[in-house]
Amino acid sequence: MCSIIGGYVVRDASVEELTGHYVYGDFCSSQLHTAVLSIPDAVADGALAGTDLDNQSLVSFGEDACGRIYAVQRRTGASAPFGPGRVLRLEDGSSSCGPAQAPPPGQPPATTPSPRSPGPPLPASPAPDLRSPLLRLRTGLRQRPLHNHGVIVRLSCDEPCSYGAYGRLDLRRQGRKIALRQRLGKRSANRPVGLSLRLSKPSARLLRSALRNGRRVRARVLVRVRDEAGNLSKSSRLVRLTG
């Protein structure tokens, strides 16, 4: 053999003697072959008598709804290397279309699966969450961070979210920007949380000195929140600081 052409396990009711036999062929041979399959090994292999293809190359097999086996050929030879071929049916003289037979016990099923009966419709996949969470942020217009031990922030989301709250002081005349301590966490839907963005001790001394000298000091607060799908919302506020 030079190139095996795979076929089918016979289920044709009109060819009872081959029921459960695997029929196959060879591209370089005009003879079909059968194998008696068992689990786990094939135990017999032989040429199928009366199936000479008249020197036409075997290229494929087919099976119809009745389980009847067909061999597809392509003509070869010097005069017509790729001439018209033929489609032949494996039969014993009967052309009736009876129900396909199951292979005998111990034989594997046919090589091609039978069409599946339609089952219940699958549930539709949920649409992806592309909506950003609704962030509510409150800081007030003025605050006393030295008295309250930091800049107070109050926030909430309309769905479960993780948050990050950041802030910095802007000392205008000194041209300095002092970062406040950030706050990170998670919160359930519609449950407000109050946060204090604290100052370090050196930052508190600088703020106290600036306020005593009558300088104008402001704090910029930035809050970012993300929902469980990763959608982002952010908001910022500018707060006037007093002593």
C-alpha positions in Angstrom: 0.0 0.0 0.0 1.2 3.5 -0.7 -1.7 5.7 0.6 -4.6 4.4 2.7 -8.0 5.8 2.0 -10.1 5.5 5.1 -13.7 4.3 4.9 -16.5 3.3 7.1 -17.8 0.6 9.4 -20.6 -1.1 7.3 -24.1 -0.6 8.7 -26.0 -1.4 5.4 -28.9 -3.8 6.2 -28.7 -5.2 2.7 -25.1 -6.4 3.1 -25.5 -8.4 6.2 -22.3 -10.4 5.8 -20.2 -7.2 6.1 -22.0 -5.7 9.0 -19.5 -4.4 11.5 -16.6 -4.7 9.1 -14.4 -1.7 8.4 -14.1 -1.0 4.6 -11.1 0.9 3.3 -8.8 1.1 0.3 -5.5 2.2 -1.2 -4.9 5.0 -3.7 -2.4 2.8 -5.6 -4.6 -0.3 -5.7 -7.8 -1.3 -7.4 -8.9 -3.6 -4.6 -11.0 -2.7 -1.5 -10.1 -4.2 1.8 -12.0 -5.0 5.1 -10.9 -5.3 8.6 -12.8 -6.9 11.5 -12.3 -4.5 14.3 -12.5 -5.3 18.0 -11.6 -3.4 21.1 -8.8 -2.6 21.5 -7.1 -4.1 18.3 -8.0 -5.0 14.7 -7.8 -8.8 14.5 -8.3 -9.5 10.8 -7.5 -7.8 7.5 -8.3 -9.1 4.0 -9.2 -8.1 0.4 -12.9 -7.7 -0.4 -13.7 -10.1 -3.2 -15.5 -8.7 -6.3 -14.5 -5.1 -5.7 -11.9 -4.6 -8.5 -12.1 -0.8 -9.4 -10.8 -1.4 -13.0 -7.5 0.5 -12.5 -9.2 3.6 -11.3 -7.7 5.3 -8.3 -9.7 5.3 -5.1 -9.9 8.9 -3.6 -12.7 8.8 -1.0 -15.6 6.9 0.6 -19.1 8.1 1.4 -22.1 6.9 3.4 -25.8 7.9 3.0 -28.7 8.0 5.5 -29.4 4.3 4.9 -25.9 3.3 5.9 -24.9 2.3 2.3 -21.2 2.7 1.5 -20.0 4.4 -1.7 -16.5 4.5 -3.2 -15.3 7.5 -5.2 -12.8 6.9 -8.0 -10.7 9.1 -10.3 -9.5 7.6 -13.7 -5.7 7.2 -14.1 -3.5 6.2 -16.9 -1.3 7.6 -19.7 -4.2 8.4 -22.0 -6.4 10.1 -19.4 -4.4 10.9 -16.2 -7.2 12.9 -14.7 -10.2 11.8 -16.6 -13.8 11.4 -15.3 -14.2 9.0 -12.4 -17.0 7.0 -10.9 -19.1 6.6 -7.8 -19.8 3.0 -6.9 -22.0 1.5 -4.2 -21.1 -1.6 -2.1 -24.0 -4.0 -2.5 -25.1 -7.6 -2.9 -27.7 -6.9 -5.6 -30.3 -5.3 -3.4 -31.1 -1.6 -3.6 -33.6 -1.3 -0.8 -33.0 1.3 1.9 -33.6 -0.3 5.2 -32.7 1.0 8.6 -28.9 1.1 9.3 -27.8 -1.8 11.6 -25.7 -1.3 14.7 -22.3 -3.1 14.7 -22.2 -6.5 16.5 -21.2 -6.5 20.2 -17.6 -5.6 20.7 -17.3 -3.6 17.5 -16.7 0.2 17.5 -19.4 2.6 16.1 -19.3 4.1 12.6 -16.5 6.4 11.8 -18.8 9.3 11.2 -21.1 10.6 14.1 -24.8 10.7 13.5 -26.4 14.1 13.5 -27.3 15.3 17.0 -31.0 16.0 17.8 -31.6 19.6 18.7 -31.6 20.2 22.4 -32.9 23.0 24.5 -31.7 26.4 23.5 -28.6 27.6 25.3 -29.0 30.6 27.6 -27.8 33.8 26.1 -24.4 35.0 27.3 -24.7 38.1 29.5 -23.6 41.3 27.9 -20.2 42.6 29.1 -20.3 45.3 31.7 -19.0 48.5 30.1 -20.6 51.0 32.4 -18.3 52.9 34.8 -19.5 53.0 38.4 -21.2 56.2 39.6 -18.9 57.9 42.1 -20.2 60.3 44.7 -17.5 62.5 46.3 -17.9 65.1 49.0 -15.2 67.2 50.6 -16.7 70.6 51.5 -15.3 73.9 50.3 -13.3 74.6 53.5 -11.6 72.4 56.0 -9.4 72.6 59.1 -6.8 69.8 58.6 -4.8 70.7 61.7 -7.9 70.3 63.9 -9.3 67.3 62.0 -5.9 65.5 61.7 -6.1 65.5 57.9 -8.3 66.4 54.9 -11.7 64.6 55.2 -13.1 62.8 52.1 -16.5 61.1 51.9 -17.2 58.8 48.9 -19.6 56.1 47.7 -20.3 54.0 44.6 -23.5 52.7 43.1 -22.0 49.2 42.8 -19.2 47.3 44.6 -15.9 49.0 43.9 -12.3 49.5 45.0 -11.1 53.0 45.7 -7.9 55.1 45.9 -8.0 58.5 47.5 -5.0 60.9 47.0 -4.3 64.5 47.9 -1.7 67.3 48.0 -1.2 70.7 49.5 -0.3 73.7 47.4 1.7 76.3 49.2 1.6 79.0 46.6 4.3 81.5 47.8 6.8 78.8 48.6 6.0 76.9 45.4 5.9 73.6 47.2 3.4 70.7 46.8 3.1 68.4 49.7 1.5 65.0 49.2 -1.0 63.7 51.7 -1.1 60.1 52.8 -3.2 58.0 50.3 -6.0 55.7 51.3 -6.9 52.5 49.5 -9.8 50.0 50.1 -13.0 48.4 48.9 -16.6 49.2 49.5 -20.0 47.7 48.9 -22.6 49.3 46.7 -24.2 52.5 48.1 -22.3 52.4 51.4 -20.5 55.7 52.0 -17.1 55.7 53.6 -15.3 58.6 55.3 -11.5 58.9 54.9 -8.9 61.1 56.4 -5.9 62.0 54.2 -3.4 62.7 56.9 -0.3 65.0 56.9 3.1 63.9 58.1 4.5 65.8 61.0 6.9 67.9 58.8 4.0 68.7 56.5 1.8 69.7 59.4 4.5 72.1 60.7 4.8 73.7 57.2 1.0 74.1 57.0 0.8 75.7 60.4 3.6 78.1 59.6 2.0 79.1 56.3 -1.4 79.7 57.9 0.1 81.8 60.7 1.8 84.0 58.1 -1.6 84.5 56.3 -0.7 82.5 53.3 -3.4 81.0 51.2 -3.3 77.2 51.2 -5.4 74.8 49.2 -5.6 71.0 48.9 -6.5 69.1 45.8 -8.2 65.8 46.3 -8.4 63.1 43.7 -10.4 59.9 44.0 -10.4 56.9 41.6 -12.8 53.9 41.8 -13.0 50.7 39.8 -15.9 48.2 39.7 -15.5 44.4 39.5 -15.3 44.6 35.6 -12.4 47.1 35.8 -14.4 50.1 34.6 -12.9 53.3 36.0 -14.4 56.5 37.4 -12.6 59.5 38.9 -13.3 62.8 40.4 -11.3 65.7 42.0 -12.1 68.6 44.4 -10.2 71.8 45.4 -10.5 72.6 49.1 -9.5 75.8 51.0 -7.6 75.1 54.2 -7.9 77.2 57.3 -6.4 77.0 60.8 
